[in-house]
């Protein structure tokens, strides 16, 4: 039986190959889209959680992935926050989204900080060059960001429709990858004396829960966010994303089922006489239908393998040539395997039933 299935598949190798590739592209669409979405969110959450602070304070309703809100918190709150029991340091931070014109992403987030205060909490060290000068059009970035764009110290990079000089690189990567002087961003946005929020460093001997509760009690009109919870917040922060991913999965599964249906229907039509011979030799209707389904499953498995391998290759290519991150979750791969197999079975049902119902005499006389 197995040799019959393999022989049938190799009878039309071009059609089998095209079917495998067609299903594989659908699988790649699912795995890559989900991986790119999750990878980007997780990478952003990891960098934001790598700032060395345990708590972030933002105005109510302002926490989002874009952080494109106006700077609304007075920087004078810095001294007030540092008086709260358990607060070791409160670091002001301004963030703003600007268009990305280098063709990698549509927009990018820029950090406006006081480098010395920020570096003390985040543990940043200057790898090359120097820190930016307050009030000037200068910027710093982590080493990986510069290497990915083949930039170096002294080069110019466009932000806010003007050229900023790259004066230094730092490690480790923490928060938005481009950092400019806080005063420069405040002037650009017409928000002197204001920031997006604060990073709170907790003193030894205090817990994050204790300090967070005290901050909520004193400043109920602000969001108190634990940096350890950022990934979960980001994943929940775009409810439409899950809907979109579910639609992608549904469309890819439907396309895979259609490809299998078309392939196996054509196969049954071409092998009508062969099916008649098998029936005349005593093969049951169930075995004939199962033969069609097994062939469809093998094609689906080939498509799954093609799609998953293609995703890993694309992931490697993106990691080498861009800063995009693709997270291939084993759970997602397992789900995709299930979708591919179910799509293959559904697509093979009608051709399989049609083959099983063929009359042996009519099938032998089929021209």
Phi, psi and omega in degrees: 000315181295320179295327178294318180297314180295320178298317179299319180294321182278352179296323177235075186299325181295315180294319178298317181296316180296321179296317179298315180295319179300314178293320180300321179295321176297317178295317178300320179302316181293303186298316183291318181297313178295317181297320180292317180296309181294320181297318180295318180293316181293321180296319177296316181295320179296317179292320179292330177279354183264018184276357177086347178265150181267340184225143172243140176242126178227159174296149179303135176081003184259350184286120180202171179287332184278327183050039182269007181293158175293156178287116191243345184263130178296135180291344178295344178293345181305312182292327179292316180298324183287350175272349180289132179305130178095352179269117179277323180201147174237114186255117178292144183214131175245137179227143182210142178266131179235155177297143175259117185255011181262009171081008181264311176223166183285333180208166177217153180263134181244139179259131171251115186219162165274111191302314184299314180293317181295314182296327180296323180277316184279349180073030181283145172230143180281124180270313179224152175075219184216174176281158180288157179266133182303130176088351181263163177276072180231155182217160173229156178211163177285161185302316183298323181294316179294317181297321180295337181250007178055044177253163181215170179302133180099342178289163178255145177223134187278125172221139179054038176062027173212169186269128174253137179275132176279114186251347182191162174235154182224163173216150357279170176294127181213129181065197177306144191282338175257131178233134179233167179300139179302316182295327178295317179291320179299317178295318180300320184266003180063038185230049179302135178083007181230156180221171177283325183179192183226147172260128184250122175263127183272136178290152174297142182095349177246151176262158178299323180298316181298311182292319179299316179298320180293320179294320179297320181294320183277330185229069184293344182271011180235159176272129175252112187242128174281132180294336179289346182256008187296319182300315179296319180295319179295318181295328179272347186284348179234079182300329181292339181296315180296323177297316180299315181296322178295323177295318179299316179298315180297316181295315180297320177295321179294318179296319179298318179297319179295319179298315179296317180301312181296315181298311184286328176296316178297321180298314180298318180297317181292331186255025181303313180296319179299320178296321177299320179296315180298321178293320181292336178273359174105005179291134183285162178299322180297316181294323178295314178297320180294327177298318178295317181295319180297320177297319178296320179295320178296319177296318179297317179298319176299320178294321179298313179299316179300315183293317181292315178298320178298323179295315179297320179295318178294324177299315179297319180296316180294321178297329181278321189255345181223178177263006181288146181243131177244120180258108179268101183276128178304326177296320178293319179298318179298320178296320181293322176301317178297316179298318181295317181291318179296318178298319179297317180295314180299317181294333183270350185299306183296311177301323180294316178295320179297317179296320182292332184270356180298137175285132185301316182294314180295323180294321179292332179270002182290133181254000000 
